[in-house]
């Protein structure tokens, strides 16, 4: 693997997406730090720290919580009415889900969705996304 020219090199941070991510372990073993993705459920994010500590321990590096980042989506508006309209208004990109499951209001959280599809060309692929539930 090529070595960075700058000493010390800028921090290298890798995105952690999967629960119990082996990528976090391997990144930590290389001296890189994780950033847990913004669309993960809290119980998945929680699984990244032990993997990070495991990778650090493999190379004798201390696992420093200050090096673990967790991404969050933040919407900034001029006022609450504008933010509410963006989240729930008729032109909102989030208006297609009413925040319920089987008629019961879902808790405020980030919800991940997955679609397995086959294109007209016959190519199969998976699309993953998320929606942040706000009230």
The first five atom37 places (N, CA, C, CB, O) and aatype in JSON, in Angstrom:
{
  "aatype": [20, 20, 20, 20, 20, 20, 20, 20, 20, 20, 20, 20, 20, 20, 20, 20, 20, 20, 20, 20, 20, 20, 20, 20, 20, 20, 20, 20, 20, 20, 20, 20, 20, 20, 20, 20, 20, 20, 20, 20, 20, 20, 20, 20, 20, 20, 20, 20, 20, 20, 20, 20, 20, 20, 20, 20, 20, 20, 20, 20, 20, 20, 20, 20, 20, 20, 20, 20, 20, 20, 20, 20, 20, 20, 20, 20, 20, 20, 20, 20, 20, 20, 20, 20, 20, 20, 20, 20, 20, 20, 20, 20, 20, 20, 20, 20, 20, 20, 20, 20, 20, 20, 20, 20, 20, 20, 20, 20, 20, 20, 20, 20, 20, 20, 20, 20, 20, 20, 20, 20, 20, 20, 20, 20, 20, 20, 20, 20, 20, 20, 20, 20, 20, 20, 20],
  "atom_mask": [
    [1, 1, 1, 1, 1],
    [1, 1, 1, 1, 1],
    [1, 1, 1, 1, 1],
    [1, 1, 1, 1, 1],
    [1, 1, 1, 1, 1],
    [1, 1, 1, 1, 1],
    [1, 1, 1, 1, 1],
    [1, 1, 1, 1, 1],
    [1, 1, 1, 1, 1],
    [1, 1, 1, 1, 1],
    [1, 1, 1, 1, 1],
    [1, 1, 1, 1, 1],
    [1, 1, 1, 1, 1],
    [1, 1, 1, 1, 1],
    [1, 1, 1, 1, 1],
    [1, 1, 1, 1, 1],
    [1, 1, 1, 1, 1],
    [1, 1, 1, 1, 1],
    [1, 1, 1, 1, 1],
    [1, 1, 1, 1, 1],
    [1, 1, 1, 1, 1],
    [1, 1, 1, 1, 1],
    [1, 1, 1, 1, 1],
    [1, 1, 1, 1, 1],
    [1, 1, 1, 1, 1],
    [1, 1, 1, 1, 1],
    [1, 1, 1, 1, 1],
    [1, 1, 1, 1, 1],
    [1, 1, 1, 1, 1],
    [1, 1, 1, 1, 1],
    [1, 1, 1, 1, 1],
    [1, 1, 1, 1, 1],
    [1, 1, 1, 1, 1],
    [1, 1, 1, 1, 1],
    [1, 1, 1, 1, 1],
    [1, 1, 1, 1, 1],
    [1, 1, 1, 1, 1],
    [1, 1, 1, 1, 1],
    [1, 1, 1, 1, 1],
    [1, 1, 1, 1, 1],
    [1, 1, 1, 1, 1],
    [1, 1, 1, 1, 1],
    [1, 1, 1, 1, 1],
    [1, 1, 1, 1, 1],
    [1, 1, 1, 1, 1],
    [1, 1, 1, 1, 1],
    [1, 1, 1, 1, 1],
    [1, 1, 1, 1, 1],
    [1, 1, 1, 1, 1],
    [1, 1, 1, 1, 1],
    [1, 1, 1, 1, 1],
    [1, 1, 1, 1, 1],
    [1, 1, 1, 1, 1],
    [1, 1, 1, 1, 1],
    [1, 1, 1, 1, 1],
    [1, 1, 1, 1, 1],
    [1, 1, 1, 1, 1],
    [1, 1, 1, 1, 1],
    [1, 1, 1, 1, 1],
    [1, 1, 1, 1, 1],
    [1, 1, 1, 1, 1],
    [1, 1, 1, 1, 1],
    [1, 1, 1, 1, 1],
    [1, 1, 1, 1, 1],
    [1, 1, 1, 1, 1],
    [1, 1, 1, 1, 1],
    [1, 1, 1, 1, 1],
    [1, 1, 1, 1, 1],
    [1, 1, 1, 1, 1],
    [1, 1, 1, 1, 1],
    [1, 1, 1, 1, 1],
    [1, 1, 1, 1, 1],
    [1, 1, 1, 1, 1],
    [1, 1, 1, 1, 1],
    [1, 1, 1, 1, 1],
    [1, 1, 1, 1, 1],
    [1, 1, 1, 1, 1],
    [1, 1, 1, 1, 1],
    [1, 1, 1, 1, 1],
    [1, 1, 1, 1, 1],
    [1, 1, 1, 1, 1],
    [1, 1, 1, 1, 1],
    [1, 1, 1, 1, 1],
    [1, 1, 1, 1, 1],
    [1, 1, 1, 1, 1],
    [1, 1, 1, 1, 1],
    [1, 1, 1, 1, 1],
    [1, 1, 1, 1, 1],
    [1, 1, 1, 1, 1],
    [1, 1, 1, 1, 1],
    [1, 1, 1, 1, 1],
    [1, 1, 1, 1, 1],
    [1, 1, 1, 1, 1],
    [1, 1, 1, 1, 1],
    [1, 1, 1, 1, 1],
    [1, 1, 1, 1, 1],
    [1, 1, 1, 1, 1],
    [1, 1, 1, 1, 1],
    [1, 1, 1, 1, 1],
    [1, 1, 1, 1, 1],
    [1, 1, 1, 1, 1],
    [1, 1, 1, 1, 1],
    [1, 1, 1, 1, 1],
    [1, 1, 1, 1, 1],
    [1, 1, 1, 1, 1],
    [1, 1, 1, 1, 1],
    [1, 1, 1, 1, 1],
    [1, 1, 1, 1, 1],
    [1, 1, 1, 1, 1],
    [1, 1, 1, 1, 1],
    [1, 1, 1, 1, 1],
    [1, 1, 1, 1, 1],
    [1, 1, 1, 1, 1],
    [1, 1, 1, 1, 1],
    [1, 1, 1, 1, 1],
    [1, 1, 1, 1, 1],
    [1, 1, 1, 1, 1],
    [1, 1, 1, 1, 1],
    [1, 1, 1, 1, 1],
    [1, 1, 1, 1, 1],
    [1, 1, 1, 1, 1],
    [1, 1, 1, 1, 1],
    [1, 1, 1, 1, 1],
    [1, 1, 1, 1, 1],
    [1, 1, 1, 1, 1],
    [1, 1, 1, 1, 1],
    [1, 1, 1, 1, 1],
    [1, 1, 1, 1, 1],
    [1, 1, 1, 1, 1],
    [1, 1, 1, 1, 1],
    [1, 1, 1, 1, 1],
    [1, 1, 1, 1, 1],
    [1, 1, 1, 1, 1],
    [1, 1, 1, 1, 1],
    [1, 1, 1, 1, 1]
  ],
  "atom_positions": [
    [[0.85, -1.17, 0.0], [0.0, 0.0, 0.0], [0.9, 1.23, 0.0], [-0.97, -0.01, 1.23], [1.84, 1.3, 0.8]],
    [[0.65, 2.22, -0.88], [1.47, 3.45, -0.88], [1.36, 4.17, 0.45], [1.04, 4.39, -2.02], [0.31, 4.15, 1.1]],
    [[2.46, 4.8, 0.86], [2.49, 5.53, 2.12], [2.23, 7.01, 1.86], [3.85, 5.33, 2.83], [2.68, 7.54, 0.84]],
    [[1.51, 7.7, 2.75], [1.27, 9.13, 2.58], [2.59, 9.9, 2.64], [0.31, 9.66, 3.66], [3.5, 9.5, 3.37]],
    [[2.71, 10.98, 1.88], [3.9, 11.8, 1.88], [3.95, 12.71, 3.09], [3.97, 12.62, 0.62], [5.02, 13.0, 3.61]],
    [[2.8, 13.17, 3.54], [2.74, 14.1, 4.67], [2.95, 13.35, 5.98], [1.4, 14.85, 4.69], [2.35, 12.29, 6.19]],
    [[3.79, 13.87, 6.85], [4.03, 13.29, 8.17], [3.74, 14.33, 9.24], [5.49, 12.77, 8.29], [4.34, 15.41, 9.18]],
    [[2.88, 14.09, 10.18], [1.98, 12.94, 10.17], [0.91, 13.13, 9.11], [1.33, 12.72, 11.56], [0.56, 14.26, 8.76]],
    [[0.41, 12.02, 8.6], [-0.62, 12.13, 7.56], [-1.92, 12.63, 8.16], [-0.83, 10.77, 6.86], [-2.16, 12.44, 9.35]],
    [[-2.77, 13.27, 7.34], [-4.08, 13.7, 7.85], [-4.86, 12.48, 8.33], [-4.88, 14.48, 6.74], [-4.63, 11.37, 7.85]],
    [[-5.77, 12.66, 9.26], [-6.55, 11.51, 9.73], [-7.33, 10.89, 8.57], [-7.52, 11.94, 10.85], [-7.9, 11.59, 7.73]],
    [[-7.34, 9.58, 8.54], [-8.14, 8.85, 7.55], [-9.33, 8.28, 8.31], [-7.3, 7.71, 6.84], [-9.17, 7.57, 9.3]],
    [[-10.52, 8.6, 7.83], [-11.75, 8.19, 8.49], [-12.58, 7.39, 7.49], [-12.55, 9.42, 9.03], [-12.75, 7.81, 6.34]],
    [[-13.09, 6.25, 7.91], [-13.9, 5.39, 7.04], [-15.31, 5.28, 7.58], [-13.26, 4.0, 6.91], [-15.53, 5.29, 8.8]],
    [[-16.27, 5.18, 6.68], [-17.67, 5.06, 7.06], [-18.0, 3.65, 7.5], [-18.57, 5.48, 5.89], [-17.63, 2.68, 6.84]],
    [[-18.68, 3.53, 8.61], [-19.16, 2.25, 9.11], [-20.67, 2.19, 8.88], [-18.81, 2.05, 10.63], [-21.42, 3.04, 9.37]],
    [[-21.1, 1.2, 8.13], [-22.5, 1.09, 7.77], [-23.15, -0.16, 8.36], [-22.64, 1.08, 6.25], [-24.26, -0.09, 8.88]],
    [[-22.46, -1.28, 8.29], [-23.05, -2.54, 8.73], [-22.93, -2.72, 10.24], [-22.38, -3.71, 8.01], [-21.96, -2.28, 10.85]],
    [[-23.92, -3.37, 10.85], [-23.77, -3.72, 12.26], [-22.62, -4.72, 12.4], [-25.09, -4.29, 12.85], [-22.41, -5.55, 11.52]],
    [[-21.9, -4.65, 13.5], [-20.77, -5.54, 13.77], [-19.74, -5.49, 12.63], [-21.26, -6.98, 13.97], [-19.18, -6.52, 12.25]],
    [[-19.5, -4.31, 12.11], [-18.67, -4.11, 10.92], [-17.24, -4.61, 11.1], [-18.65, -2.65, 10.57], [-16.51, -4.14, 11.98]],
    [[-16.84, -5.56, 10.26], [-15.45, -6.02, 10.24], [-14.56, -4.94, 9.62], [-15.32, -7.35, 9.47], [-13.36, -4.88, 9.9]],
    [[-15.16, -4.1, 8.78], [-14.4, -3.0, 8.19], [-13.87, -2.03, 9.22], [-15.25, -2.26, 7.19], [-12.79, -1.48, 9.06]],
    [[-14.63, -1.81, 10.3], [-14.19, -0.94, 11.38], [-12.96, -1.54, 12.04], [-15.33, -0.72, 12.43], [-12.01, -0.83, 12.37]],
    [[-12.97, -2.86, 12.24], [-11.83, -3.53, 12.86], [-10.59, -3.38, 12.0], [-12.14, -5.02, 13.09], [-9.51, -3.05, 12.5]],
    [[-10.73, -3.62, 10.71], [-9.59, -3.53, 9.8], [-9.08, -2.1, 9.67], [-9.96, -4.07, 8.42], [-7.88, -1.87, 9.6]],
    [[-10.0, -1.14, 9.64], [-9.59, 0.26, 9.56], [-8.8, 0.65, 10.81], [-10.83, 1.18, 9.39], [-7.76, 1.31, 10.71]],
    [[-9.29, 0.25, 11.97], [-8.6, 0.59, 13.22], [-7.21, -0.03, 13.27], [-9.43, 0.13, 14.44], [-6.27, 0.58, 13.77]],
    [[-7.08, -1.26, 12.74], [-5.78, -1.93, 12.72], [-4.79, -1.18, 11.82], [-5.94, -3.38, 12.23], [-3.57, -1.31, 12.0]],
    [[-5.29, -0.42, 10.87], [-4.43, 0.38, 9.98], [-4.19, 1.79, 10.52], [-5.05, 0.46, 8.59], [-3.49, 2.58, 9.89]],
    [[-4.77, 2.09, 11.68], [-4.59, 3.41, 12.25], [-5.63, 4.42, 11.79], [-3.24, 3.92, 11.92], [-5.49, 5.62, 12.03]],
    [[-6.68, 3.94, 11.13], [-7.74, 4.81, 10.66], [-8.86, 4.84, 11.69], [-8.28, 4.34, 9.28], [-8.93, 3.97, 12.55]],
    [[-9.72, 5.83, 11.6], [-10.8, 5.99, 12.57], [-12.16, 5.85, 11.88], [-10.7, 7.35, 13.27], [-12.29, 6.12, 10.69]],
    [[-13.19, 5.42, 12.64], [-14.51, 5.21, 12.05], [-15.43, 6.42, 12.2], [-15.16, 4.0, 12.68], [-15.3, 7.23, 13.12]],
    [[-16.37, 6.5, 11.28], [-17.52, 7.39, 11.43], [-18.75, 6.53, 11.15], [-17.45, 8.66, 10.46], [-18.93, 6.05, 10.03]],
    [[-19.58, 6.34, 12.16], [-20.8, 5.56, 11.98], [-21.79, 6.37, 11.18], [-21.4, 5.14, 13.36], [-22.03, 7.55, 11.48]],
    [[-22.38, 5.76, 10.16], [-23.26, 6.45, 9.23], [-24.5, 7.02, 9.93], [-23.69, 5.5, 8.11], [-24.94, 6.5, 10.95]],
    [[-25.03, 8.08, 9.35], [-26.14, 8.81, 9.96], [-27.48, 8.09, 9.89], [-26.28, 10.13, 9.3], [-28.4, 8.45, 10.63]],
    [[-27.62, 7.1, 9.06], [-28.93, 6.46, 8.89], [-29.06, 5.16, 9.67], [-29.18, 6.19, 7.44], [-30.06, 4.45, 9.52]],
    [[-28.07, 4.84, 10.51], [-28.12, 3.59, 11.26], [-28.95, 3.72, 12.52], [-26.72, 3.12, 11.61], [-28.99, 4.79, 13.15]],
    [[-29.61, 2.65, 12.89], [-30.34, 2.62, 14.15], [-29.33, 2.58, 15.3], [-31.31, 1.4, 14.22], [-28.26, 2.0, 15.15]],
    [[-29.66, 3.2, 16.43], [-28.7, 3.26, 17.55], [-28.13, 1.91, 17.96], [-29.36, 3.89, 18.74], [-26.96, 1.83, 18.33]],
    [[-28.93, 0.86, 17.92], [-28.41, -0.45, 18.33], [-27.34, -0.95, 17.37], [-29.55, -1.47, 18.41], [-26.49, -1.75, 17.77]],
    [[-27.36, -0.5, 16.1], [-26.31, -0.88, 15.16], [-25.05, -0.06, 15.4], [-26.8, -0.7, 13.71], [-23.94, -0.58, 15.36]],
    [[-25.23, 1.25, 15.64], [-24.09, 2.12, 15.9], [-23.31, 1.6, 17.11], [-24.55, 3.59, 16.13], [-22.08, 1.6, 17.12]],
    [[-24.03, 1.16, 18.12], [-23.42, 0.65, 19.35], [-22.45, -0.5, 19.08], [-24.51, 0.19, 20.33], [-21.51, -0.69, 19.85]],
    [[-22.65, -1.27, 18.02], [-21.8, -2.42, 17.73], [-20.46, -2.01, 17.12], [-22.52, -3.36, 16.78], [-19.56, -2.85, 17.02]],
    [[-20.3, -0.78, 16.72], [-19.06, -0.36, 16.06], [-17.91, -0.17, 17.06], [-19.29, 0.95, 15.3], [-16.76, -0.47, 16.73]],
    [[-18.2, 0.3, 18.27], [-17.12, 0.57, 19.23], [-16.31, -0.69, 19.57], [-17.7, 1.15, 20.5], [-15.08, -0.63, 19.53]],
    [[-16.95, -1.82, 19.92], [-16.14, -3.01, 20.23], [-15.26, -3.44, 19.06], [-17.04, -4.16, 20.64], [-14.14, -3.91, 19.26]],
    [[-15.76, -3.28, 17.83], [-14.97, -3.64, 16.65], [-13.78, -2.7, 16.49], [-15.85, -3.61, 15.38], [-12.68, -3.12, 16.13]],
    [[-14.01, -1.42, 16.75], [-12.93, -0.43, 16.68], [-11.86, -0.75, 17.73], [-13.49, 1.01, 16.89], [-10.67, -0.76, 17.42]],
    [[-12.28, -1.02, 18.96], [-11.35, -1.34, 20.04], [-10.57, -2.61, 19.71], [-12.11, -1.52, 21.37], [-9.38, -2.7, 20.02]],
    [[-11.22, -3.58, 19.09], [-10.56, -4.83, 18.71], [-9.43, -4.56, 17.7], [-11.58, -5.83, 18.1], [-8.33, -5.09, 17.84]],
    [[-9.71, -3.74, 16.7], [-8.69, -3.43, 15.7], [-7.53, -2.64, 16.29], [-9.31, -2.64, 14.56], [-6.37, -2.88, 15.94]],
    [[-7.83, -1.71, 17.19], [-6.77, -0.94, 17.86], [-5.89, -1.87, 18.68], [-7.38, 0.16, 18.76], [-4.67, -1.75, 18.66]],
    [[-6.51, -2.79, 19.42], [-5.77, -3.71, 20.28], [-4.83, -4.6, 19.47], [-6.73, -4.58, 21.1], [-3.74, -4.95, 19.94]],
    [[-5.24, -4.98, 18.27], [-4.4, -5.84, 17.43], [-3.05, -5.22, 17.13], [-5.11, -6.14, 16.12], [-2.06, -5.93, 16.93]],
    [[-3.0, -3.89, 17.11], [-1.74, -3.22, 16.78], [-1.16, -2.46, 17.97], [-1.95, -2.25, 15.62], [-0.22, -1.69, 17.82]],
    [[-1.71, -2.69, 19.17], [-1.19, -2.06, 20.37], [-1.55, -0.59, 20.5], [0.28, -2.2, 20.39], [-0.93, 0.12, 21.29]],
    [[-2.54, -0.13, 19.75], [-2.98, 1.26, 19.81], [-4.15, 1.35, 20.78], [-3.37, 1.79, 18.4], [-5.04, 0.49, 20.76]],
    [[-4.17, 2.36, 21.61], [-5.29, 2.56, 22.52], [-6.52, 3.05, 21.76], [-4.92, 3.56, 23.62], [-6.41, 3.89, 20.87]],
    [[-7.68, 2.52, 22.11], [-8.94, 2.95, 21.48], [-9.42, 4.21, 22.18], [-10.02, 1.82, 21.54], [-9.86, 4.15, 23.33]],
    [[-9.36, 5.33, 21.5], [-9.73, 6.62, 22.08], [-11.13, 7.0, 21.61], [-8.7, 7.72, 21.69], [-11.35, 7.17, 20.41]],
    [[-12.1, 7.14, 22.53], [-13.47, 7.5, 22.12], [-13.53, 8.83, 21.34], [-14.37, 7.6, 23.35], [-14.46, 9.04, 20.56]],
    [[-12.56, 9.7, 21.54], [-12.54, 10.99, 20.82], [-12.33, 10.78, 19.33], [-11.45, 11.9, 21.39], [-12.61, 11.68, 18.53]],
    [[-11.83, 9.61, 18.93], [-11.59, 9.34, 17.51], [-12.77, 8.67, 16.82], [-10.37, 8.46, 17.36], [-12.73, 8.46, 15.6]],
    [[-13.82, 8.35, 17.56], [-15.01, 7.71, 16.98], [-16.01, 8.8, 16.67], [-15.62, 6.64, 17.94], [-16.39, 9.57, 17.55]],
    [[-16.44, 8.87, 15.44], [-17.41, 9.88, 15.02], [-18.73, 9.2, 14.68], [-16.87, 10.69, 13.81], [-18.75, 8.07, 14.19]],
    [[-19.82, 9.9, 14.93], [-21.14, 9.43, 14.55], [-21.8, 10.55, 13.76], [-22.01, 9.02, 15.82], [-22.02, 11.64, 14.28]],
    [[-22.12, 10.27, 12.5], [-22.75, 11.27, 11.64], [-24.22, 11.42, 12.03], [-22.62, 10.89, 10.15], [-24.86, 10.45, 12.41]],
    [[-24.73, 12.61, 11.92], [-26.15, 12.89, 12.17], [-26.65, 13.84, 11.1], [-26.38, 13.49, 13.6], [-25.93, 14.74, 10.68]],
    [[-27.87, 13.64, 10.67], [-28.5, 14.57, 9.73], [-29.16, 15.68, 10.53], [-29.54, 13.83, 8.81], [-29.89, 15.43, 11.49]],
    [[-28.91, 16.9, 10.12], [-29.49, 18.06, 10.8], [-30.12, 18.96, 9.73], [-28.41, 18.84, 11.63], [-29.47, 19.3, 8.74]],
    [[-31.37, 19.34, 9.94], [-32.04, 20.26, 9.03], [-32.13, 21.61, 9.72], [-33.45, 19.73, 8.61], [-32.66, 21.71, 10.83]],
    [[-31.63, 22.63, 9.07], [-31.65, 23.98, 9.63], [-32.59, 24.83, 8.78], [-30.21, 24.61, 9.68], [-32.46, 24.89, 7.56]],
    [[-33.53, 25.47, 9.43], [-34.49, 26.34, 8.73], [-34.55, 27.68, 9.45], [-35.9, 25.67, 8.66], [-34.03, 27.84, 10.55]],
    [[-35.2, 28.62, 8.82], [-35.35, 29.95, 9.41], [-36.17, 29.92, 10.69], [-35.99, 30.9, 8.4], [-35.95, 30.71, 11.61]],
    [[-37.14, 28.99, 10.73], [-38.01, 28.9, 11.91], [-38.66, 27.52, 11.94], [-39.09, 30.04, 11.91], [-38.53, 26.74, 11.0]],
    [[-39.37, 27.24, 13.03], [-40.0, 25.93, 13.21], [-41.06, 25.65, 12.15], [-40.64, 25.84, 14.58], [-41.2, 24.51, 11.7]],
    [[-41.79, 26.67, 11.74], [-42.85, 26.47, 10.73], [-42.25, 26.01, 9.41], [-43.66, 27.76, 10.53], [-42.8, 25.12, 8.75]],
    [[-41.14, 26.6, 9.02], [-40.47, 26.21, 7.77], [-39.97, 24.77, 7.87], [-39.3, 27.17, 7.45], [-40.13, 23.99, 6.93]],
    [[-39.37, 24.42, 9.0], [-38.87, 23.06, 9.19], [-40.02, 22.06, 9.15], [-38.1, 22.94, 10.51], [-39.91, 21.01, 8.53]],
    [[-41.13, 22.39, 9.83], [-42.28, 21.5, 9.86], [-42.88, 21.33, 8.46], [-43.35, 22.03, 10.82], [-43.27, 20.23, 8.08]],
    [[-42.95, 22.42, 7.7], [-43.48, 22.35, 6.34], [-42.59, 21.48, 5.46], [-43.61, 23.75, 5.74], [-43.08, 20.7, 4.64]],
    [[-41.27, 21.6, 5.63], [-40.36, 20.78, 4.85], [-40.55, 19.3, 5.18], [-38.91, 21.19, 5.11], [-40.5, 18.45, 4.29]],
    [[-40.77, 19.01, 6.45], [-40.89, 17.61, 6.88], [-42.26, 17.02, 6.57], [-40.62, 17.51, 8.35], [-42.37, 15.82, 6.32]],
    [[-43.32, 17.84, 6.59], [-44.68, 17.28, 6.48], [-45.55, 17.92, 5.41], [-45.36, 17.42, 7.79], [-46.66, 17.44, 5.17]],
    [[-45.08, 18.97, 4.76], [-45.9, 19.69, 3.77], [-46.16, 18.87, 2.51], [-45.23, 20.98, 3.4], [-45.54, 17.83, 2.31]],
    [[-47.07, 19.34, 1.65], [-47.44, 18.59, 0.45], [-46.29, 18.42, -0.55], [-48.6, 19.27, -0.23], [-46.33, 17.5, -1.36]],
    [[-45.29, 19.28, -0.52], [-44.15, 19.16, -1.43], [-42.93, 18.54, -0.75], [-43.78, 20.52, -1.98], [-41.84, 18.53, -1.32]],
    [[-43.11, 18.03, 0.44], [-42.01, 17.45, 1.2], [-41.57, 16.12, 0.6], [-42.41, 17.27, 2.66], [-42.4, 15.32, 0.18]],
    [[-40.25, 15.87, 0.56], [-39.79, 14.56, 0.11], [-40.12, 13.45, 1.11], [-38.3, 14.59, -0.14], [-39.96, 12.27, 0.78]],
    [[-40.57, 13.81, 2.31], [-40.88, 12.82, 3.35], [-42.37, 12.58, 3.53], [-40.28, 13.26, 4.65], [-42.76, 11.87, 4.46]],
    [[-43.21, 13.14, 2.67], [-44.65, 13.1, 2.89], [-45.32, 11.77, 2.57], [-45.29, 14.15, 2.09], [-46.5, 11.59, 2.87]],
    [[-44.6, 10.83, 1.98], [-45.23, 9.59, 1.55], [-45.38, 8.56, 2.65], [-44.45, 9.0, 0.43], [-46.04, 7.54, 2.46]],
    [[-44.78, 8.79, 3.8], [-44.94, 7.88, 4.94], [-45.53, 8.71, 6.07], [-43.58, 7.21, 5.37], [-45.0, 9.78, 6.39]],
    [[-46.58, 8.23, 6.67], [-47.25, 9.02, 7.71], [-46.7, 8.78, 9.1], [-48.71, 8.71, 7.69], [-47.27, 9.28, 10.08]],
    [[-45.6, 8.02, 9.23], [-44.97, 7.82, 10.53], [-45.64, 6.78, 11.39], [-44.94, 9.1, 11.26], [-45.44, 6.73, 12.61]],
    [[-46.46, 5.92, 10.76], [-47.11, 4.87, 11.53], [-46.75, 3.51, 10.97], [-48.64, 5.06, 11.54], [-46.33, 3.39, 9.82]],
    [[-46.93, 2.5, 11.8], [-46.79, 1.11, 11.36], [-48.03, 0.38, 11.85], [-45.46, 0.44, 11.92], [-48.29, 0.31, 13.05]],
    [[-48.79, -0.17, 10.91], [-50.05, -0.84, 11.23], [-50.97, 0.05, 12.04], [-49.79, -2.13, 11.99], [-51.68, -0.41, 12.94]],
    [[-50.97, 1.36, 11.69], [-51.85, 2.31, 12.35], [-51.36, 2.87, 13.67], [-53.15, 1.68, 12.56], [-52.01, 3.73, 14.26]],
    [[-50.21, 2.38, 14.16], [-49.66, 2.86, 15.43], [-48.49, 3.8, 15.15], [-49.2, 1.66, 16.33], [-47.62, 3.46, 14.35]],
    [[-48.45, 4.98, 15.8], [-47.33, 5.9, 15.56], [-45.99, 5.25, 15.9], [-47.52, 7.18, 16.39], [-45.83, 4.65, 16.96]],
    [[-45.04, 5.38, 14.99], [-43.69, 4.85, 15.19], [-42.86, 5.85, 16.0], [-43.01, 4.54, 13.83], [-43.1, 7.05, 15.92]],
    [[-41.88, 5.35, 16.76], [-41.03, 6.26, 17.54], [-40.18, 7.13, 16.62], [-40.14, 5.47, 18.49], [-39.84, 6.73, 15.51]],
    [[-39.83, 8.31, 17.1], [-38.91, 9.18, 16.38], [-37.58, 8.45, 16.28], [-38.75, 10.58, 17.08], [-37.0, 8.06, 17.3]],
    [[-37.08, 8.26, 15.06], [-35.85, 7.49, 14.85], [-35.48, 7.58, 13.38], [-36.02, 5.99, 15.3], [-36.15, 8.27, 12.6]],
    [[-34.43, 6.91, 13.0], [-34.05, 6.77, 11.61], [-34.46, 5.37, 11.17], [-32.52, 7.01, 11.39], [-34.12, 4.39, 11.83]],
    [[-35.19, 5.28, 10.06], [-35.67, 4.01, 9.55], [-34.99, 3.73, 8.21], [-37.22, 4.01, 9.41], [-34.97, 4.58, 7.32]],
    [[-34.45, 2.53, 8.08], [-33.73, 2.12, 6.88], [-34.66, 1.26, 6.04], [-32.42, 1.35, 7.23], [-35.38, 0.41, 6.57]],
    [[-34.64, 1.5, 4.72], [-35.43, 0.68, 3.81], [-34.51, 0.04, 2.78], [-36.53, 1.52, 3.12], [-33.41, 0.53, 2.51]],
    [[-34.97, -1.07, 2.21], [-34.19, -1.8, 1.22], [-35.13, -2.3, 0.14], [-33.4, -2.99, 1.87], [-36.22, -2.8, 0.43]],
    [[-34.71, -2.17, -1.11], [-35.48, -2.67, -2.24], [-34.56, -3.55, -3.07], [-36.07, -1.5, -3.11], [-33.5, -3.11, -3.5]],
    [[-34.96, -4.8, -3.28], [-34.27, -5.69, -4.2], [-35.06, -5.64, -5.5], [-34.15, -7.18, -3.63], [-36.26, -5.93, -5.51]],
    [[-34.39, -5.25, -6.6], [-35.14, -5.08, -7.84], [-34.39, -5.68, -9.01], [-35.41, -3.62, -8.09], [-33.18, -5.91, -8.95]],
    [[-35.13, -5.91, -10.07], [-34.57, -6.38, -11.33], [-34.93, -5.36, -12.39], [-35.09, -7.8, -11.71], [-36.1, -5.07, -12.63]],
    [[-33.89, -4.81, -13.04], [-34.08, -3.83, -14.11], [-34.69, -4.51, -15.33], [-32.73, -3.15, -14.48], [-34.67, -5.73, -15.44]],
    [[-35.24, -3.71, -16.24], [-35.78, -4.26, -17.48], [-34.71, -4.99, -18.27], [-36.4, -3.16, -18.33], [-35.01, -5.89, -19.06]],
    [[-33.45, -4.6, -18.07], [-32.33, -5.25, -18.75], [-32.04, -6.63, -18.17], [-31.08, -4.38, -18.66], [-31.27, -7.39, -18.75]],
    [[-32.66, -6.97, -17.03], [-32.42, -8.24, -16.37], [-31.41, -8.14, -15.24], [-31.95, -9.24, -17.37], [-31.22, -9.1, -14.48]],
    [[-30.75, -6.98, -15.11], [-29.77, -6.78, -14.05], [-30.48, -6.64, -12.7], [-28.89, -5.53, -14.33], [-31.42, -5.85, -12.56]],
    [[-30.02, -7.4, -11.71], [-30.57, -7.32, -10.35], [-29.69, -6.4, -9.52], [-30.66, -8.72, -9.7], [-28.47, -6.39, -9.67]],
    [[-30.32, -5.64, -8.66], [-29.55, -4.79, -7.75], [-30.37, -4.49, -6.51], [-29.13, -3.48, -8.43], [-31.58, -4.71, -6.46]],
    [[-29.67, -3.99, -5.5], [-30.3, -3.64, -4.23], [-30.12, -2.14, -4.02], [-29.67, -4.46, -3.03], [-29.05, -1.59, -4.27]],
    [[-31.17, -1.48, -3.57], [-31.13, -0.05, -3.26], [-31.49, 0.09, -1.79], [-32.11, 0.78, -4.18], [-32.48, -0.46, -1.32]],
    [[-30.67, 0.84, -1.06], [-30.89, 1.06, 0.37], [-30.99, 2.55, 0.63], [-29.75, 0.41, 1.24], [-30.23, 3.33, 0.05]],
    [[-31.9, 2.96, 1.48], [-32.03, 4.36, 1.83], [-32.54, 4.47, 3.26], [-32.98, 5.09, 0.86], [-32.63, 3.47, 3.98]],
    [[-32.87, 5.68, 3.65], [-33.37, 5.88, 5.0], [-34.32, 7.06, 5.02], [-32.2, 6.1, 5.98], [-34.35, 7.9, 4.12]],
    [[-35.1, 7.1, 6.09], [-35.97, 8.23, 6.36], [-35.86, 8.54, 7.86], [-37.46, 7.94, 5.94], [-35.87, 7.64, 8.69]],
    [[-35.74, 9.82, 8.17], [-35.69, 10.27, 9.56], [-37.08, 10.7, 9.98], [-34.66, 11.43, 9.75], [-37.65, 11.61, 9.38]],
    [[-37.63, 10.04, 11.0], [-38.97, 10.37, 11.47], [-38.86, 11.5, 12.5], [-39.67, 9.13, 12.08], [-38.22, 11.35, 13.54]],
    [[-39.5, 12.63, 12.18], [-39.57, 13.76, 13.1], [-41.02, 14.13, 13.28], [-38.75, 14.99, 12.57], [-41.83, 13.9, 12.38]],
    [[-41.36, 14.68, 14.4], [-42.75, 15.1, 14.65], [-42.76, 16.56, 15.04], [-43.41, 14.22, 15.77], [-43.83, 17.12, 15.3]]
  ]
}
